[in-house]
Amino acid sequence: MERFDSDPKLYRSLDDAAGHILSMISQIIHVNTLFVASNDKVTNTIFKVFNRQEQLIQEGVACHMNRRTAVWLLRKALSLSLLKIQRNTL
């Protein structure tokens, strides 16, 4: 995470800024996965990822965002959450 020396609010790259933002948000919101993606109205390209435990998504992945993809991601996250709950209650 490299910032410009003259202004501590500016970053040298989008990668640095995204990494810092995800780091700050992950300390406030205790979720498994956060990511920054670019969207060209057809494809989401995952630019930067924070995975706390399970790796749900990787940097560089590009996926066609439609309703089916969103539902799949939600089901995947829900099933992993349910497995974790089951393990913790046994």
Secondary structure in CASP SS format (residue, H / E / C, confidence):
PFRMAT SS
TARGET T0000
AUTHOR 0000-0000-0000
METHOD secondary structure of the structure
MODEL  1
M C 1.00
E C 1.00
R E 1.00
F C 1.00
D C 1.00
S C 1.00
D C 1.00
P C 1.00
K C 1.00
L C 1.00
Y E 1.00
R C 1.00
S C 1.00
L H 1.00
D H 1.00
D H 1.00
A H 1.00
A H 1.00
G H 1.00
H H 1.00
I H 1.00
L H 1.00
S H 1.00
M H 1.00
I H 1.00
S H 1.00
Q H 1.00
I H 1.00
I C 1.00
H C 1.00
V C 1.00
N C 1.00
T E 1.00
L E 1.00
F E 1.00
V E 1.00
A E 1.00
S E 1.00
N E 1.00
D C 1.00
K C 1.00
V C 1.00
T E 1.00
N E 1.00
T E 1.00
I E 1.00
F E 1.00
K E 1.00
V E 1.00
F E 1.00
N E 1.00
R C 1.00
Q C 1.00
E C 1.00
Q C 1.00
L C 1.00
I C 1.00
Q C 1.00
E C 1.00
G C 1.00
V C 1.00
A E 1.00
C E 1.00
H E 1.00
M C 1.00
N C 1.00
R H 1.00
R H 1.00
T H 1.00
A H 1.00
V H 1.00
W H 1.00
L H 1.00
L H 1.00
R H 1.00
K H 1.00
A H 1.00
L H 1.00
S H 1.00
L H 1.00
S H 1.00
L H 1.00
L H 1.00
K H 1.00
I H 1.00
Q H 1.00
R H 1.00
N H 1.00
T H 1.00
L C 1.00
END
